[in-house]
């Protein structure tokens, strides 16, 4: 890593490294790792009884990290060529074996849809009624919210090429308008849902208007600033939003007026079923599934409308776009409004699902996570965004399940602490390995002769 | 009057810290056109490093003069933070050079998430507070009141001024600074003329991180308390400072930092402390919308 002669291995032209060079190189990296881990890893600060800070040395941890760095580097230098070759061969073999499968793409699509629809039932079948709560709520609903947010942001970032780092603001607008309308005016969820979308779209236009002239990173930063301003206002405007304490007691969504509770006029009683909390989860799952598919369907249809084509044209070349008479102001604002509206829908769902919201849920990190899902999936690719959401959100949620690691690392070991750490590392690693995202091919909306897919690197990322 | 002067001093102190962080943003943006999102968290990491080194020094050699201890802390913190920044650039940004524009941004956000959670994991989620390091100050009578010029405020302003002068010398007069300015103008041409562009960019990150570490040490002396989440807001404000001063311009970053510090302090003093961050973010948005090249920046000319 530190030796410029040995780094940046490229397939094919790797020279075998002599063992002494490898040892020296690995030793250097170990020394470097030691420098990095001193002092942040070597000493843990702790408040003692007199409230003074004391240091607990942890040299065994540093030794472990340094040893791992040394042997990993050594192993890579000695066997790296073989590993790379084997990995390439395996990837090729998998690619070839998948080739005949590609013919059944439609079939796969329907099978995937069937699995999605059957998911709550499968969860109940495999894990039983009490175990399924977690699988439907933490996995199914949680992932689908991010899929929906990813698809919504994909309209702004992936299609129109406008880099938005404050998307969570619209999510917050949707959630807070639902919370306020339902707790203050007693509106039901089904009235709040469209209203939340409208409010969010309105805010999308409002915030989109001043940033029309900005491009690239500047647009990203201003949207970030707007997102933070909205969050800070939500915290500080206590009379309206109850500040950092948040709003609780938001009514849950009902099934055509039937609440999901054990009462006589509840859902279970009406259909003559035994009451279980699963009913509400099933309902929420299908609700967010429907909302996500609505987002997807509208996006796909929009791409065929003149406005959708204008978005993509804007992403490809703004100047050419303007020369051809496309009104870039309307185009950009509709993209903002459209993306914001779906964010607002998701926010309304979020508020109604938990019954409680606070500004804590709308921090910048959420925007960053949603944007990373869009970029990691491959901008503009609907399937890619869904896969990225499953991998990133599902993957980190899955860490909660790794309790068996406790038996390896001792009872103090808590895998959930590593969730966001691994999330950050995964973001870096995926960007370094696949900067254009997981799904690297696109189907252009407009084709000249025959429909075919193109590489994702041919698609521009937009200026805005 | 005395209240005003007191706030002016407080604002300049805070602004110095922002200015030092802002330089890291502005240099990196100038040279590779990338917003280094992890820079605020590098600053937070440097505060932790400084804190631990300070505790280590005071426990190993008690009774050391505070000035000597602080200089040692400063040197170690600068070196170790620079090492981190070098590693971050090497792992997360260099492989993405020449890749599409969003990739390094996402990678930087990932790095930022990593750093926050890394520090939280290895140092624990609680606030770390030190007893006051440098107490006391000069009390100057002004009109019918007094203003206090704390020793640590003097330390902050003087250290900032000295290091900025040194830094200015490096950028203006040394071969490294020349290489940096050349890379900023045209990276490809600089490479053709024999400049090691990768090394220059690495050193830019190193220098930015070293200045962030200076800000970190000063932050520790001034506030004496830090938590793992303290990187984001100072980072954004320092970025605002860099934008306000004109991104890519070094004196601009310092002036922007001082302005942001002053605005924040005066806003809290005369209006409302709740909305001081809103003020900073609004300035960021307004500057970018109406004056994208900032106070001292060069206007961005677009060629078609």
Interface residues (C-beta under 8 A of the other chain):
Chain A: X1 X32 X35 X36 X38 X39 X40 X41 X43 X44 X45 X46 X47 X51 X52 X53 X54 X55 X163 X210 X211 X213 X214 X216 X217 X218 X220 X221 X222 X224 X225 X226 X228 X229 X232 X233 X236 X319 X364 X365 X368 X371 X372 X375 X376 X379 X417 X418 X420 X421 X423 X424 X425 X426 X427 X428 X431 X432 X435 X436 X457 X461
Chain B: X33 X34 X35 X45 X48 X49 X51 X52 X53 X55 X56 X59 X80 X83 X84 X87 X90 X91 X92 X95 X96 X99 X100 X101 X102 X103 X104 X105 X106 X107 X109 X110 X111 X112 X113 X114 X115 X116 X117 X118 X119 X121 X122 X123 X124 X126 X128 X129 X130 X131 X232 X236 X239 X243 X274 X275 X277 X278 X281 X282 X284 X285 X288 X289 X292 X304
